Amino acid sequence: MRTGTAAATAHVDRFVLDRLPPAEHWPQIRLDESLYCYPSRLNAASILLDRAIERGWDQRPCMGLGDDMWTYADVADCANRIAAVLVEDYGVVAGNRVLLRGANAPWMVAAWLGVLKAGAVAVTTMPLLRAAELAKVLSKCEPAVSLCEAGMEAELQKVTGGPIAIWGPDGDLNVAAAVKSGEFTAVDTAATDPALLASTSGTTGDPKVAVHFHRDLLVIADAFEPILRAGPDDVFVGSPPLAFTFGLGGEVVFPMRAGACTWFCDEPGPAALAELIARRQATVCFSSPTAYRAMTMLDPRPDLSSLRCGVSAGEWLPRSTFELVEHELGLRLNDGIGATELLHIFISAPDAEIRPGSTGKPLPGWEAAILDADGAPVPDGRPGLLAVRGPIGCRYLDDERQTVYVHNGWNFTGDVYVRDADGYFWYQARADDMIISSGYNIAAPEVEEALLTHAAVAEAGVIGTPDAERGMVVHAFVRLTDPSSATDALACELQDHVKASIAPYKYPRRITFCAEPLPTTPTGKLQRRGLAAPLGE
């Protein structure tokens, strides 16, 4: 039975199914079976894990942390034991939600796979979330049980009355799993049964929760295969948390689909990531432009020559950063744009087709267009709203904002892009990062890019701040390579540098020098709202 044939749900608990958007609010799902042909019944964890064992990969390295490497057989054993605990000890049935809270580690991945094997729906959460933020996720998803790493349970305990199973030294989950057999037959889920609830922040702080199916987890790996060309000998690393779908794909789904292994970073930051790359001779890295740029500036810098593929996403990749990384590391970064709503990257380019400064072209099976606010096509060379459709689409869990993201079958990502005559897509700004000053539209990333080409600038972030005459003015926050060089004269020099690089009206009329690194989100993106906070914006 193929993807176009409906299959009965395995979900006993219809909580998620009953909270999907009405059919008329769904985007158009375009699943090209010549590219993505899956059976109508599949369990993603079984495909990623059990299929690996069947292929004889059981003793291959799968994932490691510190000096501890788990084989595929180790991961399968742990995932099966966790699935058995959920079903036998907590009464979990197919369709129940299970919240996961933990750092990037083999136990976290085994827990995620165990949830899927049990037919439940994984609710991934960022480790840095506090009680108030967790409460919003709990309210939306209503998990039957939570699985939590030891030491991270305090915030969760403040807001849930449900059971929490702890993994870690002497954790009750470890104890319960130890007495299970290590054998578990994955629940026979439909390819279109929900497998994952992924949260993304709204502008009000009220999270939106995207629903993704078992099939979707395979689609993202198969769509990105022309970029990665991954094989069993590859060693993956990355910086994003696994609760961020960029990290889940790049550090778990993609390597497991290829029979490769992943080493997780046990400390945050580019320096630790660079050390890990050198120590483990990593070949594939998933991280942000900010992190790649920071790795080029390490002194001393570890040997990163083992990398053959660096995937950059989560924020725009400036051409200056691409060229810096290529010059310093000999690595041509594969830029990409993805979205939590669409699970992973949908526009990128393989090495031979990279055009520095461009995000690339739609991946196989994806279609992208530049449209205006009314949904009409915008001519090539002119900016407009990026709209995409393909094998995965936005499906918010019981959220009226579905109709904001989806129009006329298209997913609108909130990004302003230009498409050129050759079909390449060029990022301009987030739609809400456009600064209107004296009637001119100015894209904050463009000004940041101009600043970053100055030798004195290590980091740059740009926002608009109120101005009585112009409505808004461009305000740049700059961290220098040498903080002691911050002077009014250098500020003027930077302004002149921007005027010489891009249209003069775009130059930053205000510059604030920052001694500390610019604020970023837990996923490594520049947090422009954090720039405004010191000003009381």
ABEGO torsion letter per residue (X at the ends): XBAABBBBBABABAAAAAABBBAAABBBBBBBAAABBBBABBBAAAAAAAAAAAAGAAABBABBBEABBBBAAAAAAAAAAAAAAAAAAAGBBBGBBBBBBBBBBAAAAAAAAAAAAAGBBBBBBBAABBAAAAAAAAAAAGBABBBBBBGAAAAAAAABABBBBBBEBGBAAAAAAAABAGBBBBBBBBAABBABBBBBBBAAGBBBBBBBBAAAAAAAAAAAAAAAGBBAABBBBBABBAABAAAAAAAAAAAAAAGBBBBBBABBEAAAAAAAAAAAGBABBBBBAAAAAAAAABOBBBBAAABABBBBBGBBBBAAAAAAAAAAAGBBBBBBBBBAAAGBBABBBBAAABBBGBAEBBBBGBBBBBBBAAGBBBBBGBBBBBBBBEABBBBBBGBAAAAAABBGGBBBAGBBBBBBAAGBBBBABBAAABBBBGGBBBBAAAAAAAAAABAABABBBBBBBBBAAAGBBBBBBBBBABAAABBAAAAAAAAAAAAAABBAAABBABBBBBABBBBBBAAGBBBAAAAAAAAGX
